[in-house]
Amino acid sequence: MRLGGVYALERLARDSATDSETIFEVLTAFVREHTRLSPREPSKDAVSADTQAALKVVGRTPRREEGFRLDFYNCGLNDANLAGGDFSEAMFYYSRLFGTSFSGANLNGTGLSFCRGRGVAFTFASARGAHFVNAEYKNGWFLAADLTDADFYGCDLSGSDFGRRYAEEGNPPIPPAVLRNARFTKAILKETNLRGVDLTTARGLTPEQLEEAITDKNTLMPERWGGGEDDFTNPACQQA
């Protein structure tokens, strides 16, 4: 019955511009209600089938209200499949993202700060200007993602993969992440794969950080070391 209700709301949102914002609010509230143990405690369980359906509907339904932001604060979106969806400008702050897939999703301007994630897939996603501030994304996948102007200030990226997959390694060649003007001030890059990555315009990197990362002869080092120390003051990420 809940699945039928979710898909009925999708049809209504597509047919009625005046109701679409309300329907998005209903669906995101449904996701929050079913992925939290308390208002500020994300669930550790995998998402249920009806919650997954709501996420799929939200991600593939056009949003007509300019400036409307999807609210997924403090959600436990473990093993959720958000691949290919439009979650631009969405707010995932303080969420638990274990095994979550954002592959090929639109994450431009999305708030992914203060989250805890393991094995999160961002491959081929467009995450221009996305925020990963003071989050934890260990053993994640960022191959071929567009991370132009993304902010990884203080983010723990240990074991994550940004680097090129070379054909000689037995894998099909996949381009590295695009990190044009991305900020890595105080980011943790222990065993982070940066092979073949262009870091020439990346901000905030230090030689000490890259000593802990995995690089190769095709990794392009920053033109300028350090910098990017300005405080992160986006008011949207402040916990209510």
N, CA and C of each residue as an Amber inpcrd file, in Angstrom:
protein
   720
   0.8280000  -1.2100000   0.0000000   0.0000000   0.0000000   0.0000000
   0.8610000   1.2590000   0.0000000   1.9510000   1.2340000   0.7740000
   2.8270000   2.4080000   0.8050000   3.5080000   2.6150000  -0.5400000
   3.9340000   1.5150000  -1.1660000   4.5460000   1.6390000  -2.4910000
   3.5630000   2.2320000  -3.4910000   2.3210000   1.7860000  -3.4460000
   1.3090000   2.3460000  -4.3350000   1.0950000   3.8150000  -4.0880000
   1.1150000   4.2310000  -2.8090000   0.9590000   5.6420000  -2.4810000
   2.1080000   6.4850000  -2.9880000   3.3470000   5.9450000  -2.8980000
   4.5250000   6.6730000  -3.3790000   4.4100000   6.9270000  -4.8840000
   4.0500000   5.9050000  -5.6460000   3.9750000   6.0620000  -7.0960000
   2.7690000   6.9100000  -7.5250000   1.7280000   6.8800000  -6.7230000
   0.5910000   7.7570000  -7.0070000   0.9920000   9.2190000  -6.8260000
   1.7820000   9.5010000  -5.8010000   2.2700000  10.8650000  -5.5860000
   3.1900000  11.3020000  -6.7230000   3.9710000  10.3710000  -7.2600000
   4.8340000  10.7080000  -8.3940000   4.0050000  11.1650000  -9.5890000
   2.9400000  10.4490000  -9.8930000   2.0840000  10.8400000 -11.0290000
   1.4600000  12.2070000 -10.7930000   1.0410000  12.4540000  -9.5520000
   0.4150000  13.7370000  -9.2350000   1.4270000  14.8770000  -9.3620000
   2.6640000  14.6350000  -8.9120000   3.6900000  15.6740000  -8.9970000
   4.0160000  16.0310000 -10.4360000   3.9810000  15.0450000 -11.3140000
   4.2710000  15.3000000 -12.7280000   3.1140000  16.0240000 -13.4150000
   1.8960000  15.7760000 -12.9430000   0.7190000  16.3540000 -13.5970000
   0.3200000  17.7210000 -13.0450000   0.7120000  18.0080000 -11.7950000
   0.2510000  19.2290000 -11.1380000   1.4190000  20.0360000 -10.6100000
   1.7400000  21.1270000 -11.2980000   2.8450000  21.9880000 -10.8700000
   2.5770000  22.6130000  -9.5090000   1.3150000  22.9220000  -9.2240000
   0.9870000  23.5880000  -7.9540000   1.1630000  22.6640000  -6.7570000
   1.0970000  21.3600000  -6.9730000   1.2030000  20.4100000  -5.8680000
   2.5900000  19.8030000  -5.7220000   3.4780000  20.0590000  -6.6760000
   4.7470000  19.3260000  -6.7010000   5.6040000  19.5880000  -5.4620000
   5.6990000  20.8350000  -5.0120000   6.5370000  21.1270000  -3.8490000
   5.9960000  20.4360000  -2.6030000   4.6780000  20.4510000  -2.4240000
   4.0800000  19.7690000  -1.2800000   4.3590000  18.2730000  -1.3210000
   4.3000000  17.6960000  -2.5120000   4.5500000  16.2640000  -2.6580000
   6.0030000  15.9320000  -2.3360000   6.9350000  16.7800000  -2.7720000
   8.3320000  16.5720000  -2.4100000   8.5000000  16.6260000  -0.8890000
   7.8230000  17.5460000  -0.2370000   7.9120000  17.6440000   1.2150000
   7.3600000  16.3880000   1.8840000   6.2640000  15.8500000   1.3430000
   5.6820000  14.6270000   1.8920000   6.6450000  13.4550000   1.7350000
   7.2300000  13.3220000   0.5600000   8.1170000  12.1900000   0.2980000
   9.4160000  12.2760000   1.0990000   9.9970000  13.4680000   1.1970000
  11.2230000  13.5980000   1.9880000  10.9350000  13.4050000   3.4730000
   9.7710000  13.8560000   3.9390000   9.3800000  13.6040000   5.3350000
   9.2140000  12.1040000   5.5740000   8.6660000  11.4050000   4.5910000
   8.5260000   9.9530000   4.6850000   9.8970000   9.2940000   4.8200000
  10.8570000   9.7380000   4.0010000  12.2190000   9.1900000   4.0780000
  12.8250000   9.4700000   5.4450000  12.7050000  10.6940000   5.9260000
  13.2800000  11.0290000   7.2310000  12.6540000  10.1810000   8.3330000
  11.3490000  10.0330000   8.3040000  10.6410000   9.2950000   9.3520000
  11.0710000   7.8290000   9.4010000  11.4100000   7.2680000   8.2480000
  11.7220000   5.8470000   8.1820000  13.2170000   5.5450000   8.1790000
  14.0570000   6.5700000   8.3570000  15.5040000   6.3330000   8.3650000
  16.1830000   6.9770000   9.5770000  15.4110000   7.2700000  10.5980000
  15.9590000   7.8660000  11.8170000  15.5170000   7.0620000  13.0350000
  16.4120000   6.9790000  14.0130000  16.0480000   6.4120000  15.3060000
  15.4830000   7.4850000  16.2200000  15.9200000   8.7190000  15.9890000
  15.4210000   9.9010000  16.7000000  15.6990000  11.0830000  15.7910000
  15.2070000  12.2730000  16.1070000  15.3860000  13.4050000  15.1840000
  16.8270000  13.6740000  14.7800000  17.8090000  13.3050000  15.6150000
  19.2040000  13.5710000  15.2780000  20.0480000  12.3040000  15.2400000
  19.4270000  11.1480000  15.1290000  20.1680000   9.8830000  15.1160000
  19.7760000   9.0530000  13.9020000  20.6660000   8.9770000  12.8950000
  20.3520000   8.1830000  11.7040000  20.2790000   6.6910000  12.0300000
  19.4320000   5.9920000  11.3110000  19.3310000   4.5440000  11.4590000
  20.5910000   3.8770000  10.9100000  20.9420000   2.7230000  11.4710000
  22.0640000   1.9360000  10.9790000  21.6030000   0.8220000  10.0440000
  20.3020000   0.6860000   9.8620000  19.7620000  -0.3680000   9.0090000
  19.7700000   0.0550000   7.5400000  19.7250000  -0.9260000   6.6610000
  19.5630000  -0.6410000   5.2360000  18.1680000  -0.0820000   4.9900000
  18.0280000   0.7570000   3.9780000  16.7310000   1.3520000   3.6890000
  15.7400000   0.2680000   3.2590000  14.4880000   0.4780000   3.5800000
  13.4290000  -0.4600000   3.2100000  13.0140000  -0.2290000   1.7560000
  12.2120000  -1.1470000   1.2190000  11.7890000  -1.0540000  -0.1800000
  10.9510000   0.1890000  -0.4350000  10.0710000   0.5510000   0.4970000
   9.2350000   1.7290000   0.2690000  10.0440000   3.0140000   0.3800000
  11.0280000   3.0380000   1.2810000  11.9070000   4.2090000   1.3720000
  12.7490000   4.3460000   0.1100000  13.2680000   3.2190000  -0.4000000
  14.0220000   3.2470000  -1.6490000  13.1660000   3.7750000  -2.7970000
  11.9090000   3.3740000  -2.8410000  11.0060000   3.8500000  -3.8890000
  10.8060000   5.3540000  -3.7870000  10.6400000   5.8650000  -2.5660000
  10.4630000   7.3070000  -2.3750000  11.6960000   8.0720000  -2.8490000
  12.8790000   7.5500000  -2.5540000  14.1180000   8.1980000  -2.9900000
  14.2210000   8.2020000  -4.5170000  13.8510000   7.0980000  -5.1450000
  13.8900000   7.0250000  -6.6050000  12.9270000   8.0370000  -7.2290000
  11.7300000   8.1240000  -6.6610000  10.7290000   9.0540000  -7.1920000
  11.2050000  10.4910000  -7.0500000  11.7390000  10.8320000  -5.8930000
  12.2330000  12.1940000  -5.6710000  13.3600000  12.5140000  -6.6470000
  14.2410000  11.5430000  -6.8880000  15.3930000  11.7850000  -7.7540000
  15.0670000  11.9060000  -9.2220000  13.9430000  11.3300000  -9.6510000
  13.6360000  11.3600000 -11.0850000  12.4660000  12.2690000 -11.4520000
  11.8550000  12.9000000 -10.4700000  10.7300000  13.7930000 -10.7350000
  11.2240000  15.2320000 -10.8550000  10.9210000  15.9250000 -11.9460000
  11.4060000  17.3060000 -12.1180000  10.8780000  18.2260000 -11.0230000
  11.7720000  19.0560000 -10.5130000  11.3730000  20.0550000  -9.5160000
  11.0900000  21.3720000 -10.2170000   9.9230000  21.9190000  -9.9650000
   9.5090000  23.1350000 -10.6670000   9.7280000  24.3940000  -9.8280000
   9.8990000  24.2210000  -8.5170000  10.0600000  25.3830000  -7.6410000
  11.5340000  25.7480000  -7.5290000  11.9030000  26.9000000  -8.0430000
  13.2930000  27.3380000  -7.9810000  13.6950000  27.5920000  -6.5290000
  14.8480000  27.0800000  -6.1490000  15.3530000  27.2940000  -4.8010000
  14.8840000  26.2740000  -3.7830000  13.9890000  25.3630000  -4.1850000
  13.5180000  24.3410000  -3.2430000  14.6210000  23.3110000  -3.0200000
  14.9280000  23.0160000  -1.7470000  16.0020000  22.0800000  -1.4150000
  15.4430000  20.8590000  -0.6920000  15.8180000  19.7030000  -1.1510000
  15.3800000  18.4640000  -0.5330000  16.0650000  18.3000000   0.8260000
  15.3000000  17.9380000   1.8440000  15.8010000  17.8580000   3.2150000
  15.9690000  16.3990000   3.6320000  17.2400000  15.9600000   3.6920000
  17.5530000  14.6090000   4.1680000  18.5030000  14.6750000   5.3690000
  18.3340000  15.6840000   6.2080000  19.1560000  15.8060000   7.4090000
  19.0510000  14.5370000   8.2630000  20.1900000  14.0860000   8.8080000
  20.2160000  13.0260000   9.8160000  19.5470000  11.7280000   9.3650000
  19.6070000  11.4190000   8.0870000  18.9840000  10.1940000   7.5920000
  19.9960000   9.0450000   7.5270000  19.5190000   7.8300000   7.7550000
  20.3320000   6.6400000   7.5690000  20.0240000   6.0300000   6.2190000
  20.7660000   6.4360000   5.2030000  20.4970000   5.9970000   3.8340000
  21.4560000   4.8650000   3.4440000  21.5830000   3.9090000   4.3160000
  22.5170000   2.8110000   4.1260000  22.0350000   1.8770000   3.0110000
  22.9390000   1.5820000   2.0690000  22.6540000   0.7210000   0.9180000
  21.5790000   1.3030000  -0.0010000  21.3160000   2.5890000   0.1140000
  20.3240000   3.2190000  -0.7690000  20.9200000   3.4160000  -2.1560000
  20.0690000   3.3030000  -3.1650000  20.4890000   3.5020000  -4.5510000
  19.8870000   4.8030000  -5.0650000  20.7090000   5.8550000  -5.1180000
  20.3030000   7.1480000  -5.6310000  20.9570000   7.4260000  -6.9790000
  21.4540000   6.3800000  -7.6210000  22.1980000   6.5120000  -8.8770000
  21.3510000   7.1770000  -9.9520000  21.9620000   8.1620000 -10.6210000
  21.3190000   8.8250000 -11.7440000  20.2460000   9.8310000 -11.3980000
  19.9630000  10.0240000 -10.1180000  18.9050000  10.9470000  -9.7220000
  19.3690000  12.3840000  -9.6390000  18.4130000  13.2960000  -9.6310000
  18.7200000  14.7170000  -9.4740000  18.5560000  15.0900000  -8.0040000
  19.6840000  15.1890000  -7.3100000  19.6980000  15.6000000  -5.9110000
  20.5210000  16.8760000  -5.7460000  20.5100000  17.7000000  -6.7830000
  21.2390000  18.9650000  -6.7300000  20.6770000  19.8420000  -5.6190000
  21.5810000  20.4890000  -4.8840000  21.2500000  21.3970000  -3.7830000
  20.5690000  20.6890000  -2.6020000  20.4630000  19.3630000  -2.6500000
  19.8340000  18.6420000  -1.5370000  20.7100000  18.7300000  -0.2860000
  20.1000000  18.5180000   0.8650000  20.7890000  18.6250000   2.1440000
  20.8160000  17.2500000   2.8190000  22.0040000  16.6200000   2.8020000
  22.1960000  15.3180000   3.4350000  22.9960000  15.4410000   4.7280000
  23.1140000  16.6290000   5.2630000  23.9850000  16.8740000   6.4050000
  23.7240000  15.9080000   7.5610000  24.8240000  15.4350000   8.1780000
  24.7830000  14.5800000   9.3770000  24.1830000  13.2020000   9.1100000
  24.0820000  12.7940000   7.8670000  23.4810000  11.5000000   7.5520000
  24.5050000  10.3710000   7.6120000  23.9920000   9.1600000   7.6690000
  24.8170000   7.9510000   7.6590000  24.6710000   7.3100000   6.2880000
  25.7960000   7.1890000   5.5750000  25.7680000   6.7610000   4.1770000
  26.7260000   5.5870000   4.0010000  26.3130000   4.4290000   4.4370000
  27.1430000   3.2350000   4.3080000  26.6470000   2.4320000   3.1050000
  27.5220000   2.2970000   2.0850000  27.1490000   1.5540000   0.8940000
  26.1620000   2.2730000   0.0010000  26.0260000   3.5770000   0.1670000
  25.0860000   4.3670000  -0.6280000  25.6630000   4.6320000  -2.0200000
  24.8180000   4.5840000  -3.0340000  25.2750000   4.8500000  -4.3970000
  24.6830000   6.1520000  -4.9300000  25.5940000   7.0780000  -5.2960000
  25.2280000   8.3070000  -5.9920000  25.7890000   8.2870000  -7.4180000
  26.1020000   7.1320000  -7.9370000  26.7450000   7.0370000  -9.2550000
  25.9040000   7.7280000 -10.3280000  26.5450000   8.6060000 -11.0790000
  25.8690000   9.2870000 -12.1730000  24.8110000  10.2880000 -11.7440000
  24.7290000  10.5930000 -10.4530000  23.6970000  11.5140000  -9.9570000
  24.1140000  12.9670000 -10.1640000  23.1260000  13.8540000 -10.1570000
  23.3710000  15.2960000 -10.1630000  23.4450000  15.7460000  -8.7160000
  24.6540000  16.0860000  -8.2750000  24.8940000  16.5210000  -6.9020000
  25.4780000  17.9280000  -6.8780000  25.2090000  18.7120000  -7.8990000
  25.7530000  20.0640000  -7.9550000  25.2120000  20.8970000  -6.7950000
  26.1300000  21.4470000  -6.0020000  25.7320000  22.2790000  -4.8710000
  25.1330000  21.5150000  -3.7080000  25.2550000  20.2070000  -3.7000000
  24.6340000  19.3780000  -2.6660000  25.4340000  19.4240000  -1.3710000
  24.7240000  19.4020000  -0.2440000  25.3530000  19.4170000   1.0760000
  25.5480000  18.0050000   1.5960000  26.7940000  17.5340000   1.5840000
  27.1450000  16.2050000   2.0720000  28.1220000  16.3020000   3.2300000
  28.1040000  17.4300000   3.9080000  29.0200000  17.6800000   5.0180000
  28.5450000  16.9870000   6.2980000  29.5130000  16.7230000   7.1840000
  29.2600000  16.1570000   8.5080000  28.6230000  14.7710000   8.4600000
  28.6860000  14.1120000   7.3120000  28.1320000  12.7640000   7.1720000
  29.1870000  11.7240000   7.5340000  28.7320000  10.4880000   7.7780000
  29.6170000   9.3410000   7.9310000  29.2860000   8.3500000   6.8360000
  30.3020000   8.0050000   6.0380000  30.0660000   7.0900000   4.9380000
  31.1830000   6.0820000   4.7840000  30.8310000   4.8990000   4.3110000
  31.7970000   3.8550000   3.9670000  31.3870000   3.2880000   2.6110000
  32.3500000   3.2100000   1.7050000  32.0810000   2.6160000   0.4120000
  31.0080000   3.3310000  -0.3840000  30.9350000   4.6610000  -0.2420000
  29.9400000   5.4320000  -0.9900000  30.4230000   5.6030000  -2.4330000
  29.5350000   5.4010000  -3.3900000  29.8980000   5.4950000  -4.8050000
  29.4490000   6.8340000  -5.3770000  30.4190000   7.6370000  -5.8320000
  30.1550000   8.9020000  -6.5170000  30.6340000   8.8310000  -7.9740000
  30.9030000   7.6600000  -8.4920000  31.4520000   7.5130000  -9.8340000
  30.5420000   8.1460000 -10.8830000  31.1600000   8.9200000 -11.7550000
  30.4780000   9.5850000 -12.8780000  29.4200000  10.6000000 -12.4210000
  29.3960000  10.9570000 -11.1560000  28.4470000  11.9650000 -10.6750000
  28.9430000  13.3610000 -11.0330000  28.0040000  14.3000000 -11.1490000
  28.3520000  15.7120000 -11.2850000  28.1150000  16.3650000  -9.9360000
  29.2080000  16.7000000  -9.2520000  29.1160000  17.2500000  -7.9000000
  29.8780000  18.5730000  -7.8370000  29.6060000  19.4210000  -8.8030000
  30.2750000  20.7200000  -8.8580000  29.7950000  21.5950000  -7.6930000
  30.7450000  22.1100000  -6.9280000  30.3830000  22.9650000  -5.7980000
  29.7390000  22.2310000  -4.6430000  29.8350000  20.9050000  -4.6060000
  29.2590000  20.1420000  -3.4940000  30.1250000  20.3110000  -2.2480000
  29.5150000  20.1240000  -1.0770000  30.2070000  20.3090000   0.1970000
  30.3690000  18.9680000   0.9090000  31.6210000  18.6290000   1.2310000
  31.9590000  17.4040000   1.9640000  32.7070000  17.7730000   3.2510000
  32.4090000  18.9120000   3.8230000  33.1800000  19.4850000   4.9200000
  33.0590000  18.6430000   6.1900000  34.2150000  18.3460000   6.8010000
  34.2730000  17.6320000   8.0870000  33.4430000  16.3580000   8.0870000
  33.3890000  15.7080000   6.9230000  32.6690000  14.4400000   6.8020000
  33.6720000  13.2910000   6.8130000  33.1560000  12.0830000   6.7180000
  33.9870000  10.8860000   6.6850000  33.4990000  10.0070000   5.5380000
  34.3150000   9.9200000   4.4930000  33.9810000   9.0930000   3.3340000
  35.1390000   8.1420000   3.0710000  35.2530000   7.1180000   3.8950000
  36.3370000   6.1560000   3.7590000  35.9910000   5.1100000   2.7040000
  37.0400000   4.7220000   1.9550000  36.9010000   3.6680000   0.9390000
  35.7910000   3.9850000  -0.0670000  35.6510000   5.2560000  -0.3970000
  34.6430000   5.6780000  -1.3620000  35.1610000   5.6380000  -2.7880000
  34.2430000   5.8430000  -3.7220000  34.5660000   5.7790000  -5.1460000
  34.1900000   7.1060000  -5.8070000  35.2130000   7.8090000  -6.3250000
  35.0100000   9.1140000  -6.9550000  35.4860000   9.1240000  -8.4070000
  35.7360000   7.9710000  -8.9780000  36.2460000   7.8950000 -10.3480000
  35.3160000   8.6000000 -11.3270000  35.8960000   9.3940000 -12.2080000
  35.1740000  10.0740000 -13.2930000  34.1120000  11.0420000 -12.7910000
  34.1490000  11.4190000 -11.5220000  33.2040000  12.4020000 -10.9920000
  33.7150000  13.8110000 -11.2600000  32.7970000  14.7300000 -11.5500000
  33.1490000  16.1390000 -11.7310000  33.0000000  16.8340000 -10.3830000
  34.1360000  17.0970000  -9.7390000  34.1660000  17.6870000  -8.4020000
  34.7410000  19.1040000  -8.4470000  34.5140000  19.7840000  -9.5540000
  34.9580000  21.1650000  -9.6880000  34.3880000  22.0160000  -8.5630000
  35.2510000  22.7730000  -7.8870000  34.8620000  23.6840000  -6.7890000
  34.2840000  22.9530000  -5.5710000  34.4290000  21.6410000  -5.5020000
  33.9400000  20.9100000  -4.3270000  34.8070000  21.2440000  -3.1150000
  34.2060000  21.1310000  -1.9350000  34.8910000  21.4970000  -0.6940000
  35.0360000  20.2660000   0.1930000  36.2960000  19.7890000   0.3510000
  36.5980000  18.6340000   1.1900000  37.3310000  19.0600000   2.4690000
  37.0790000  20.2550000   2.9270000  37.7610000  20.7650000   4.1210000
  37.5650000  19.7830000   5.2840000  38.6840000  19.3030000   5.8390000
  38.6190000  18.4420000   7.0100000  38.0030000  17.0750000   6.7780000
  37.7800000  16.6910000   5.5360000  37.1000000  15.4310000   5.2220000
  38.0820000  14.2590000   5.3050000  37.6430000  13.1600000   5.8990000
  38.4540000  11.9450000   5.9660000  38.1510000  11.0950000   4.7320000
  39.0930000  11.0660000   3.8090000  38.9410000  10.3430000   2.5420000
  39.8600000   9.1290000   2.4890000  40.1900000   8.5790000   3.6270000
  41.1200000   7.4580000   3.6960000  40.6440000   6.2880000   2.8440000
  41.5250000   5.7940000   2.0010000  41.2150000   4.6290000   1.1900000
  40.2890000   4.8810000   0.0170000  39.9010000   6.1220000  -0.2040000
  38.9870000   6.4220000  -1.3040000  39.7350000   6.4870000  -2.6320000
  38.9880000   6.3530000  -3.7110000  39.5800000   6.1950000  -5.0370000
  39.1440000   7.3300000  -5.9590000  40.0840000   8.2330000  -6.2460000
  39.8680000   9.3150000  -7.2000000  40.6420000   9.0660000  -8.4950000
  41.5190000   8.0730000  -8.4930000  42.5190000   7.9540000  -9.5330000
  42.1030000   7.1670000 -10.7490000  42.8960000   7.3220000 -11.7700000
  42.6370000   6.6750000 -13.0580000  42.7760000   5.1570000 -12.9410000
  41.8760000   4.4520000 -13.6180000  42.0200000   3.0100000 -13.7710000
  42.7080000   2.7440000 -15.1050000  43.9200000   2.2090000 -15.0390000
  44.6900000   1.9780000 -16.2470000  44.3850000   0.5980000 -16.8190000
  44.3660000   0.5180000 -18.1360000  44.0560000  -0.7540000 -18.7920000
  45.0650000  -1.8410000 -18.4180000  46.3190000  -1.4380000 -18.1850000
  47.3340000  -2.4350000 -17.8900000  47.1450000  -3.0750000 -16.5190000
  46.2720000  -2.5240000 -15.7030000  46.0010000  -3.1200000 -14.4040000
  44.9470000  -4.2180000 -14.4930000  44.4510000  -4.4750000 -15.6910000
  43.4330000  -5.4910000 -15.8470000  42.0250000  -4.9610000 -15.7090000
  41.8710000  -3.6520000 -15.5770000  40.5700000  -3.0190000 -15.4890000
  40.3460000  -2.1450000 -16.7200000  39.1020000  -1.9700000 -17.1330000
  38.8660000  -1.0450000 -18.2460000  39.2920000   0.3570000 -17.8480000
  39.8730000   1.1290000 -18.7560000  40.3260000   2.4830000 -18.3890000
  39.1500000   3.3820000 -18.0240000  39.2490000   4.0040000 -16.8860000
  38.2370000   4.9460000 -16.4170000  38.9660000   6.2320000 -16.0530000
  38.4760000   7.3920000 -16.4930000  39.1830000   8.6370000 -16.1920000
  39.1450000   8.9640000 -14.7020000  40.1010000   9.7480000 -14.2310000
  40.1040000  10.1480000 -12.8250000  39.0520000  11.2120000 -12.5520000
  38.8690000  11.4980000 -11.2950000  37.9610000  12.5730000 -10.9070000
  38.5060000  13.9200000 -11.3750000  37.5900000  14.8470000 -11.6540000
  37.9590000  16.2240000 -12.0010000  37.9320000  17.0370000 -10.7160000
  39.0910000  17.5730000 -10.3280000  39.2150000  18.2750000  -9.0460000
  39.6340000  19.7250000  -9.2470000  39.1230000  20.3250000 -10.2910000
  39.4750000  21.7070000 -10.6010000  39.0110000  22.6360000  -9.4730000
  39.9600000  23.3150000  -8.8390000  39.6850000  24.3040000  -7.7950000
  39.0210000  23.6910000  -6.5530000  39.1100000  22.3840000  -6.3960000
  38.5670000  21.7520000  -5.1920000  39.4510000  22.0700000  -3.9900000
  38.8330000  22.1110000  -2.8090000  39.5890000  22.4560000  -1.5970000
  39.7870000  21.2160000  -0.7280000  41.0570000  20.9930000  -0.3110000
  41.4110000  19.8390000   0.5130000  42.0940000  20.2500000   1.8070000
  41.8830000  21.4640000   2.2510000  42.5140000  21.9230000   3.4830000
  42.1510000  20.9920000   4.6400000  43.1860000  20.4660000   5.3200000
  43.0460000  19.5950000   6.4920000  42.3490000  18.2680000   6.1910000
  42.1880000  17.9270000   4.9110000  41.5970000  16.6360000   4.5550000
  42.5840000  15.5150000   4.8680000  42.0550000  14.3410000   5.2180000
  42.8700000  13.1610000   5.4850000  42.9050000  12.3090000   4.2220000
  44.1020000  12.0830000   3.7010000  44.2620000  11.3870000   2.4200000
  45.1060000  10.1220000   2.5860000  44.9430000   9.4280000   3.6760000
  45.7270000   8.2160000   3.9310000  45.2880000   7.1050000   2.9800000
  46.2350000   6.6400000   2.1600000  45.9610000   5.5800000   1.1760000
  44.8690000   5.9710000   0.1770000  44.6590000   7.2640000  -0.0230000
  43.7080000   7.7440000  -1.0240000  44.3550000   7.6560000  -2.4000000
  43.6660000   7.0550000  -3.3530000  44.2150000   6.8650000  -4.6890000
  44.0530000   8.1350000  -5.5140000  45.1870000   8.7670000  -5.8380000
  45.2090000   9.9720000  -6.6680000  46.0550000   9.7630000  -7.9180000
  46.1510000   8.5260000  -8.3660000  46.9540000   8.2460000  -9.5520000
  46.3210000   8.8740000 -10.7970000  47.1330000   9.6250000 -11.5250000
  46.6600000  10.2310000 -12.7590000  45.7460000  11.4210000 -12.5680000
  45.6060000  11.9160000 -11.3310000  44.6860000  13.0220000 -11.0500000
  45.3960000  14.3640000 -11.2650000  44.6870000  15.3080000 -11.8610000
  45.2120000  16.6570000 -12.0710000  44.8880000  17.4950000 -10.8340000
  45.9090000  17.7820000 -10.0450000  45.7550000  18.5550000  -8.8080000
  46.3110000  19.9680000  -8.9520000  46.5510000  20.4090000 -10.1800000
  47.2520000  21.6810000 -10.3640000  46.5060000  22.8570000  -9.7520000
  45.1710000  22.8370000  -9.7740000  44.4130000  23.9670000  -9.2430000
  43.7610000  23.6490000  -7.9020000  44.0230000  22.4600000  -7.3590000
  43.4460000  22.1090000  -6.0560000  44.0110000  23.0180000  -4.9690000
  43.1820000  23.3440000  -4.0040000  43.5760000  24.2630000  -2.9330000
  43.7450000  23.5190000  -1.6150000  44.6730000  24.0300000  -0.8050000
  44.8090000  23.5450000   0.5650000  45.6700000  22.3210000   0.7430000
  46.1870000  21.7450000  -0.3390000  47.0020000  20.5440000  -0.2110000
  48.4080000  20.8680000   0.2850000  48.9650000  19.9470000   1.0410000
  50.3420000  20.0750000   1.5170000  51.1210000  18.8330000   1.0860000
  52.4540000  18.9430000   0.9900000  53.2600000  17.7590000   0.6730000
  53.0430000  16.6290000   1.6680000  52.8030000  16.9800000   2.9360000
  52.5910000  15.9580000   3.9610000  51.3180000  15.1450000   3.6880000
  50.2660000  15.8140000   3.2340000  49.0420000  15.0890000   2.8840000
  49.2910000  14.1040000   1.7510000  49.9940000  14.5610000   0.7130000
  50.1950000  13.7170000  -0.4600000  51.2000000  12.6000000  -0.2020000
  52.0370000  12.7400000   0.8130000  52.9230000  11.6430000   1.1800000
  52.1310000  10.4270000   1.6550000  50.9610000  10.6700000   2.2390000
  50.1180000   9.5670000   2.7140000  49.2200000   9.0180000   1.6120000
  49.0440000   9.7820000   0.5280000  48.1800000   9.3550000  -0.5760000
  48.9510000   8.4760000  -1.5550000  48.2210000   7.8630000  -2.4900000
  48.8250000   7.0300000  -3.5340000  48.8530000   7.8580000  -4.8140000
  50.0330000   8.1850000  -5.2860000  50.1910000   8.9720000  -6.5140000
  51.0850000   8.1880000  -7.4810000  51.2040000   8.6910000  -8.6920000
  52.1300000   8.0950000  -9.6470000  52.7010000   9.1910000 -10.5340000
  53.4390000   8.8060000 -11.5510000  54.1000000   9.7910000 -12.4150000
  53.1050000  10.6400000 -13.1910000  51.8660000  10.1790000 -13.3060000
  50.8490000  10.9280000 -14.0370000  50.0220000  11.8510000 -13.1450000
  50.2890000  11.8350000 -11.8620000  49.6100000  12.7660000 -10.9520000
  50.2380000  14.1490000 -11.1260000  49.4110000  15.1390000 -11.4120000
  49.9070000  16.5130000 -11.5880000  49.7900000  17.2420000 -10.2650000
  50.9100000  17.6700000  -9.7320000  50.9470000  18.2850000  -8.4090000
  50.4260000  19.7260000  -8.4320000  50.0070000  20.2270000  -7.2610000
  49.4570000  21.5910000  -7.1970000  50.4590000  22.6380000  -7.6550000
  49.9480000  23.6430000  -8.3300000  50.7930000  24.7760000  -8.7060000
  51.1780000  25.5810000  -7.4730000  50.2640000  25.5920000  -6.4860000
  50.5450000  26.2940000  -5.2230000  50.1440000  25.3760000  -4.0880000
  51.0140000  25.2820000  -3.0800000  50.7190000  24.4520000  -1.9150000
  49.9990000  25.2630000  -0.8490000  49.1990000  24.5820000  -0.0710000
  48.5230000  25.2520000   1.0450000  47.3840000  26.1390000   0.5820000
  46.9810000  27.0400000   1.4670000  45.8750000  27.9410000   1.1680000
  44.5420000  27.3100000   1.5200000  43.4740000  28.0190000   1.1740000
  42.1420000  27.5040000   1.4360000  41.7910000  27.4460000   2.8990000
  42.3810000  28.3290000   3.7040000  42.1590000  28.2850000   5.1500000
  40.9330000  29.0590000   5.6040000  40.2520000  29.7390000   4.6750000
  39.0780000  30.4980000   5.0690000  38.0430000  29.5660000   5.6860000
  37.3630000  30.0560000   6.6970000  36.3920000  29.2350000   7.4240000
  35.2130000  28.8690000   6.5460000  34.6580000  27.6910000   6.7960000
  33.4400000  27.2750000   6.0940000  32.2560000  27.8280000   6.8710000
  31.4910000  28.7010000   6.2500000  30.4300000  29.4130000   6.9990000
  29.0700000  29.2660000   6.3680000  28.8720000  28.2430000   5.5560000
  27.5570000  28.0560000   4.9280000  26.5000000  27.8560000   6.0120000
  25.5710000  28.7880000   6.2060000  24.6120000  28.6570000   7.3000000
  23.6840000  27.4640000   7.1640000  23.5450000  26.9190000   5.9290000
  22.6380000  25.7970000   5.7190000  23.0900000  24.5570000   6.4670000
  24.4240000  24.4620000   6.7480000  24.9160000  23.2600000   7.3940000
  24.9100000  23.3110000   8.8990000  24.4860000  24.3870000   9.4630000
  24.4840000  24.4810000  10.9270000  23.3350000  23.6570000  11.4790000
  23.6490000  22.8200000  12.4520000  22.6450000  21.9440000  13.0390000
  21.6190000  22.7720000  13.7930000  20.3540000  22.5160000  13.5150000
  19.2840000  23.2560000  14.1830000  19.2260000  22.8560000  15.6480000
